[in-house]
Amino acid sequence: MELDKLLKMTEKRPNMVFREKTLIHLKIFLDGYLSCRMDDENILPYELDFRHYFSRFIEEKFREEQATGSWDVYLMEKDDSWNLFFKLYDEFRSIDNPRLIGYVE
């Protein structure tokens, strides 16, 4: 199952996947999922972009300092962080080239 489909299912029915609907559980789950996809050499380019650039996107979005942590750390402190993650994921997916986030010549 691709990341987009997995996240849509998780957003609609989080209790089918997690005991508690928290970003910590989602982050751990996604890290394991993406690691397996990489190990199987079955990972799609947009999934790699998510793995490597979503935290940078969040940093830019909220103008946070870089070395603070990953996306889950930033979002846990925000109101309605679960729904905010899915909104920001959709926004991230609409970016043509996530590798250029924060790039300045």
Short mmCIF file of the C-alpha atoms (twelve columns), coordinates in Angstrom:
data_MODEL
# 
_entry.id   MODEL 
# 
loop_
_atom_site.group_PDB 
_atom_site.id 
_atom_site.type_symbol 
_atom_site.label_atom_id 
_atom_site.label_alt_id 
_atom_site.label_comp_id 
_atom_site.label_asym_id 
_atom_site.label_seq_id 
_atom_site.Cartn_x 
_atom_site.Cartn_y 
_atom_site.Cartn_z 
_atom_site.pdbx_PDB_model_num 
ATOM 1   C CA . MET A 1   0.000   0.000  0.000  1 
ATOM 2   C CA . GLU A 2   1.350   3.432  -0.921 1 
ATOM 3   C CA . LEU A 3   1.819   6.163  1.677  1 
ATOM 4   C CA . ASP A 4   -1.042  8.321  0.346  1 
ATOM 5   C CA . LYS A 5   -3.540  5.465  0.628  1 
ATOM 6   C CA . LEU A 6   -2.213  4.436  4.018  1 
ATOM 7   C CA . LEU A 7   -2.552  7.962  5.396  1 
ATOM 8   C CA . LYS A 8   -6.074  8.399  4.004  1 
ATOM 9   C CA . MET A 9   -7.143  5.166  5.708  1 
ATOM 10  C CA . THR A 10  -5.406  6.174  8.947  1 
ATOM 11  C CA . GLU A 11  -7.005  9.605  8.937  1 
ATOM 12  C CA . LYS A 12  -10.495 8.144  8.497  1 
ATOM 13  C CA . ARG A 13  -10.103 5.261  10.942 1 
ATOM 14  C CA . PRO A 14  -7.189  5.887  13.314 1 
ATOM 15  C CA . ASN A 15  -8.516  3.420  15.905 1 
ATOM 16  C CA . MET A 16  -8.096  0.561  13.429 1 
ATOM 17  C CA . VAL A 17  -4.342  1.210  13.482 1 
ATOM 18  C CA . PHE A 18  -3.568  2.780  16.862 1 
ATOM 19  C CA . ARG A 19  -4.703  2.282  20.424 1 
ATOM 20  C CA . GLU A 20  -4.465  6.065  20.873 1 
ATOM 21  C CA . LYS A 21  -4.775  8.683  18.161 1 
ATOM 22  C CA . THR A 22  -1.469  10.506 18.755 1 
ATOM 23  C CA . LEU A 23  1.270   11.908 16.570 1 
ATOM 24  C CA . ILE A 24  3.851   9.859  18.442 1 
ATOM 25  C CA . HIS A 25  2.122   6.645  17.386 1 
ATOM 26  C CA . LEU A 26  1.726   7.948  13.831 1 
ATOM 27  C CA . LYS A 27  5.419   8.946  13.626 1 
ATOM 28  C CA . ILE A 28  6.637   5.561  14.870 1 
ATOM 29  C CA . PHE A 29  4.273   3.766  12.501 1 
ATOM 30  C CA . LEU A 30  5.375   5.852  9.501  1 
ATOM 31  C CA . ASP A 31  9.061   5.455  10.334 1 
ATOM 32  C CA . GLY A 32  8.634   1.678  10.357 1 
ATOM 33  C CA . TYR A 33  6.538   1.692  7.197  1 
ATOM 34  C CA . LEU A 34  9.023   3.834  5.264  1 
ATOM 35  C CA . SER A 35  11.992  1.816  6.528  1 
ATOM 36  C CA . CYS A 36  10.369  -1.383 5.262  1 
ATOM 37  C CA . ARG A 37  9.633   0.255  1.900  1 
ATOM 38  C CA . MET A 38  13.292  1.277  1.629  1 
ATOM 39  C CA . ASP A 39  14.557  -2.160 2.675  1 
ATOM 40  C CA . ASP A 40  12.364  -3.778 0.032  1 
ATOM 41  C CA . GLU A 41  13.583  -1.199 -2.514 1 
ATOM 42  C CA . ASN A 42  9.933   -0.487 -3.163 1 
ATOM 43  C CA . ILE A 43  9.800   3.120  -1.942 1 
ATOM 44  C CA . LEU A 44  8.303   5.717  -4.274 1 
ATOM 45  C CA . PRO A 45  9.975   9.091  -4.911 1 
ATOM 46  C CA . TYR A 46  7.258   11.061 -3.083 1 
ATOM 47  C CA . GLU A 47  7.622   8.747  -0.068 1 
ATOM 48  C CA . LEU A 48  11.356  9.464  0.041  1 
ATOM 49  C CA . ASP A 49  10.593  13.170 -0.230 1 
ATOM 50  C CA . PHE A 50  8.248   12.874 2.738  1 
ATOM 51  C CA . ARG A 51  10.838  10.993 4.771  1 
ATOM 52  C CA . HIS A 52  13.617  13.471 4.045  1 
ATOM 53  C CA . TYR A 53  11.897  16.833 3.567  1 
ATOM 54  C CA . PHE A 54  8.624   16.973 5.516  1 
ATOM 55  C CA . SER A 55  10.365  18.164 8.693  1 
ATOM 56  C CA . ARG A 56  12.064  20.940 6.733  1 
ATOM 57  C CA . PHE A 57  8.681   21.915 5.294  1 
ATOM 58  C CA . ILE A 58  7.263   22.153 8.834  1 
ATOM 59  C CA . GLU A 59  10.253  24.215 9.977  1 
ATOM 60  C CA . GLU A 60  9.721   26.657 7.104  1 
ATOM 61  C CA . LYS A 61  5.973   26.750 7.664  1 
ATOM 62  C CA . PHE A 62  6.273   27.665 11.324 1 
ATOM 63  C CA . ARG A 63  9.650   29.425 11.011 1 
ATOM 64  C CA . GLU A 64  11.195  27.166 13.630 1 
ATOM 65  C CA . GLU A 65  14.915  26.738 14.161 1 
ATOM 66  C CA . GLN A 66  16.329  23.793 12.265 1 
ATOM 67  C CA . ALA A 67  17.911  21.570 14.899 1 
ATOM 68  C CA . THR A 68  14.818  21.392 17.113 1 
ATOM 69  C CA . GLY A 69  13.555  17.972 16.020 1 
ATOM 70  C CA . SER A 70  11.329  16.232 13.536 1 
ATOM 71  C CA . TRP A 71  7.841   17.108 12.353 1 
ATOM 72  C CA . ASP A 72  6.078   15.299 15.188 1 
ATOM 73  C CA . VAL A 73  7.882   17.428 17.795 1 
ATOM 74  C CA . TYR A 74  6.747   20.653 16.114 1 
ATOM 75  C CA . LEU A 75  3.160   19.574 15.605 1 
ATOM 76  C CA . MET A 76  2.543   18.017 19.032 1 
ATOM 77  C CA . GLU A 77  2.598   21.481 20.536 1 
ATOM 78  C CA . LYS A 78  -0.054  22.831 18.151 1 
ATOM 79  C CA . ASP A 79  -3.816  22.760 18.681 1 
ATOM 80  C CA . ASP A 80  -5.573  19.862 16.965 1 
ATOM 81  C CA . SER A 81  -2.215  18.418 15.932 1 
ATOM 82  C CA . TRP A 82  -3.684  15.224 14.468 1 
ATOM 83  C CA . ASN A 83  -5.835  17.034 11.903 1 
ATOM 84  C CA . LEU A 84  -3.124  19.638 11.339 1 
ATOM 85  C CA . PHE A 85  -0.709  16.885 10.286 1 
ATOM 86  C CA . PHE A 86  -3.067  15.662 7.559  1 
ATOM 87  C CA . LYS A 87  -3.739  19.191 6.340  1 
ATOM 88  C CA . LEU A 88  -0.010  19.910 6.145  1 
ATOM 89  C CA . TYR A 89  0.696   16.568 4.488  1 
ATOM 90  C CA . ASP A 90  -1.751  17.468 1.714  1 
ATOM 91  C CA . GLU A 91  -0.089  20.851 1.352  1 
ATOM 92  C CA . PHE A 92  3.358   19.218 1.236  1 
ATOM 93  C CA . ARG A 93  2.206   16.809 -1.477 1 
ATOM 94  C CA . SER A 94  1.111   19.753 -3.634 1 
ATOM 95  C CA . ILE A 95  4.674   21.138 -3.772 1 
ATOM 96  C CA . ASP A 96  6.368   20.497 -7.113 1 
ATOM 97  C CA . ASN A 97  9.857   19.928 -5.733 1 
ATOM 98  C CA . PRO A 98  10.070  19.502 -1.953 1 
ATOM 99  C CA . ARG A 99  13.862  19.229 -2.194 1 
ATOM 100 C CA . LEU A 100 13.988  22.981 -2.763 1 
ATOM 101 C CA . ILE A 101 12.206  23.893 0.482  1 
ATOM 102 C CA . GLY A 102 14.289  26.498 2.243  1 
ATOM 103 C CA . TYR A 103 16.801  26.608 -0.590 1 
ATOM 104 C CA . VAL A 104 18.344  30.028 -1.116 1 
ATOM 105 C CA . GLU A 105 20.845  30.806 -3.880 1 
# 
